[in-house]
Amino acid sequence: MQPQTGGHRLILATRNAGKITELRAILEAADLDVELVGADAYPEVPDVKETGVTFAENALLKAHALAQATGHPAVADDSGLCVDVLGGAPGIFSARWAGKHGDDRANLTLLLAQLADIPDDHRAAHFACAAALALPDGTQRVVEGRLEGTLRRTPTGTGGFGYDPVLQPLGETRTCAELTPAEKNAISHRGKAFRALVPVVGELVG
């Protein structure tokens, strides 16, 4: 799908086509006259190292870098799994919990091993997402979304990615990996954060 024409250009700091499609649909549903493109539209702009200590800091780092480099408003997000008995870990280290960035299976195996002796009623966890909007003049806003749940002992389901096969949302009998994409988007931490960003985009951009 090509980005809509007209309106203000807004850049989403990702090369993930799924994220772009998700945010574009949310903006269009809100009837905002915004042209959304991904970071691929600016291949000369390097990816930003996520050196922050919170999801919000990492999202702001990426959004500001892209806004400064392109001269357009930019949105970025950062998310992860926070486990209560681990003091909020893996948190910002979710994607590299086992050491290598993006090794979902290793991350999941390590996490389940660390929680092996934790009883079911102490396995609360949530997915958290911070979404940031930054303007070239330095203006910034951050919103957050959460998906509360509990952690299963074994992975179930083939959908989604990351820790989806072990997080069972509150009120659900299925894991995130067993939900349809539409069901997951309706309750996901990123969906909630993106939807909370809509009035901010409306105020500052479109």
C-alpha positions in Angstrom: 0.0 0.0 0.0 1.4 3.4 -1.0 1.3 6.2 1.5 -1.5 8.6 1.1 -0.6 12.0 -0.6 -1.3 15.4 0.8 -1.1 16.6 4.4 2.0 16.7 6.5 4.6 14.0 6.2 5.2 11.9 9.3 8.0 9.4 9.6 7.8 6.2 11.7 11.2 5.1 12.8 11.0 1.5 11.7 11.7 -0.7 8.7 8.9 -3.1 9.8 6.1 -2.9 7.2 3.6 -4.3 9.7 4.2 -1.5 12.1 3.8 1.1 9.4 0.5 -0.5 8.2 -0.8 -0.6 11.8 -0.1 3.1 12.5 -1.3 4.2 9.1 -4.6 2.4 9.6 -5.0 4.1 13.1 -4.3 7.5 11.6 -6.6 7.0 8.7 -9.4 5.9 11.1 -8.9 9.1 13.0 -9.3 11.0 9.7 -5.9 12.7 10.1 -4.5 14.2 6.9 -1.0 12.8 7.4 1.3 11.1 5.0 3.0 8.3 6.9 6.3 6.7 5.6 8.8 4.4 7.2 12.5 4.9 7.8 13.2 3.1 4.5 12.2 6.4 2.8 15.4 7.8 4.1 18.0 5.1 3.6 20.8 7.6 4.2 19.8 8.1 7.8 21.5 5.5 10.0 19.7 3.5 12.7 19.9 4.9 16.2 21.5 3.0 19.0 19.0 2.4 21.8 21.2 3.6 24.8 18.3 4.7 27.0 17.4 3.0 30.3 13.7 3.2 29.7 11.3 2.5 26.8 10.5 6.2 26.7 14.1 7.2 26.5 14.8 4.8 23.6 11.7 5.9 21.7 12.7 9.6 22.1 16.2 8.9 21.0 15.0 7.4 17.7 12.3 10.0 17.1 14.5 13.0 17.7 17.3 11.6 15.5 14.9 11.0 12.6 13.2 14.4 13.0 16.5 16.2 13.0 17.9 14.3 10.1 14.9 14.7 7.8 13.2 17.9 8.9 9.9 16.1 9.4 8.0 15.1 12.5 8.9 11.5 13.5 7.4 8.8 15.6 9.3 6.0 17.3 8.4 3.2 19.7 10.2 0.9 22.0 8.6 -2.1 23.8 9.3 -5.2 25.8 8.2 -7.7 28.4 8.2 -6.7 32.1 7.9 -9.6 34.6 6.9 -8.7 38.2 9.0 -11.2 40.1 12.1 -10.1 38.0 11.6 -6.5 39.0 10.4 -5.5 35.6 13.0 -7.4 33.6 13.7 -8.2 30.8 12.3 -4.8 30.1 14.4 -2.8 27.6 16.7 -5.9 27.2 13.8 -8.1 26.1 15.1 -8.5 22.5 18.6 -9.6 23.7 17.8 -11.2 27.1 19.8 -14.3 26.2 22.7 -12.3 24.8 22.1 -12.2 21.1 19.7 -9.5 19.7 16.5 -11.0 18.2 17.0 -14.6 19.1 13.4 -15.2 20.2 13.8 -18.9 21.0 16.9 -18.4 23.2 15.2 -15.5 25.0 12.1 -17.5 25.7 14.0 -20.5 26.8 16.1 -18.5 29.3 13.1 -16.6 30.7 11.1 -19.8 31.3 14.1 -21.4 33.0 14.5 -18.4 35.3 10.8 -18.7 36.2 10.7 -22.5 36.5 10.2 -22.5 40.3 7.7 -19.5 40.4 4.2 -20.6 41.2 1.3 -19.7 38.9 -0.1 -17.0 41.1 3.2 -15.1 41.0 3.7 -15.1 37.3 2.2 -11.7 36.5 3.8 -9.8 33.6 2.9 -7.2 31.0 4.0 -6.0 27.6 4.9 -2.3 27.7 5.3 0.2 24.8 6.3 3.8 24.7 5.6 5.8 21.6 7.2 9.1 21.1 6.6 12.0 18.7 9.4 14.5 18.0 9.3 17.6 15.9 12.4 19.1 14.2 12.2 22.1 16.6 12.7 19.7 19.6 9.1 19.5 20.7 8.4 16.0 22.1 5.6 14.0 23.5 5.5 10.4 24.9 2.6 8.1 25.5 2.5 4.5 26.8 0.4 1.4 26.4 0.3 -1.8 28.4 -1.0 -5.3 27.9 -1.4 -7.1 31.3 -1.2 -10.8 31.6 0.4 -13.9 33.2 3.1 -16.1 31.9 2.5 -19.7 30.8 5.0 -22.4 31.6 5.3 -23.6 28.0 5.0 -21.7 24.7 1.6 -22.1 23.0 0.6 -20.8 19.5 2.4 -20.0 16.3 1.4 -16.4 15.7 3.2 -13.2 16.8 6.8 -13.1 17.8 9.1 -12.7 20.8 7.4 -13.6 24.1 3.9 -13.8 22.6 3.7 -17.6 23.0 3.9 -17.4 26.8 2.0 -14.2 27.7 -1.7 -14.9 28.3 -3.6 -11.6 28.5 -5.9 -11.0 31.5 -9.4 -12.3 30.7 -8.1 -14.6 28.0 -7.6 -18.4 27.8 -5.2 -18.1 24.9 -1.7 -16.7 24.6 -0.9 -13.7 22.4 0.5 -16.2 19.9 -2.9 -17.9 19.6 -4.8 -14.6 18.9 -5.6 -13.5 15.4 -3.6 -10.4 14.2 -6.8 -8.4 14.5 -7.5 -9.6 18.0 -4.0 -8.9 19.1 -3.9 -5.4 17.6 -7.1 -4.5 19.4 -5.5 -5.1 22.8 -1.8 -4.9 22.2 0.5 -2.5 24.1 1.7 -1.0 20.8 -1.8 -0.6 19.5 -2.8 1.2 22.7 0.2 3.4 22.5 -0.3 4.3 18.9 -4.0 5.1 19.5 -3.0 7.3 22.4 -0.6 9.1 20.1 -3.4 10.1 17.6 -4.6 13.2 19.5 -1.0 14.3 19.9 -0.3 13.9 16.2 -3.6 15.8 15.5 -2.5 18.7 17.8 1.2 19.0 16.7 1.3 17.7 13.1 -2.0 17.5 11.2 
